[in-house]
C-alpha cells in the first residue's frame, strides 16, 4: 500500500490551467518549472496514458531549456504551449475518469497511526520490543481496521498477540518449557507459577481472548464485522502493550 496526498492532483490541475493560458510575457523559468511540476505529478500519480501523451510538452520544454531562463517565452512558444495543453487536457480528463479514490471511514483509532505510525498506539518504545513477526501482524491489523476488513484485522491481531505471548512466556518460564508453546498451555503454565507469577488480570484476559476470539477465529466460517474487530483490537492492544513492556 502506498500513501499519497491529494495535493499532487491539485498541482497537476493548476499547472495545466496555467500553461494553457500562457501568454508571450511568461518567463521561461516559470514555464519550465510548471512543466516540471506537471510531469512529476503525472509520474507520482501513475497517469500512464497522460505520460505517454506528454511528448509534445517535453519537446517544448527542451526548446525552452535552450533559451535564457530570465527571458520571455515569446509568441511562437506561447501559441505552441496553449495548443498542446488544450489537447493534453482532454487526454488527462479521459484518464482521470478511470482513476478511483478510496476514502477511509473514521473509526475509533487514529487513522494516521493505523496507516503510517502503528508504534504510536503503544507507550513509547513498546513497539520496538515486539518480534518482527508481531510487528508485521500488528501493522497489518491496523491497515485492515482502517479499510474495514474486520475478519482480516482479527486474524492478524490475534497472531500478533500469540507471538508476543510466546516471548512473554519465555521471559517468565526459564526451565522445563513447552516443546510446542501454544496459547492455552502457555497461559496455564504461567498461571501455575509459585513465584513471580504474571498478574491474574492479564492471565484472565488472555484466557478470555483465547476462548472468545482466538479459538472461534480458527473456524473457516468465522466472520467479524468492523465493530467486533475494533473491540478485539482494543483488548489485544492492551494485552500486547502490557506483555511487551516486560520484554
Secondary structure, DSSP 8 states (H G I E B T S, - for coil): -----THHHHHHHHHHHHHHT--TTSBHHHHHHHHHHHHHHHHHTT-HHHHHTTHHHHHHHHHHHTS-TTSB-HHHHHHHHHHHHHHHHHHHHHHHTT---------SS-HHHHHT-GGGGSSTTTGGGS-HHHHHHHHHHHHHHHTT-HHHHHHHHHHHHHHHHHHHHHHH--SS--SS--HHHHHHHHHT-SSS---HHHHHHHHHHIIIIIHHHTSTT----HHHHHHHHHHHHHHHHHHHTT-
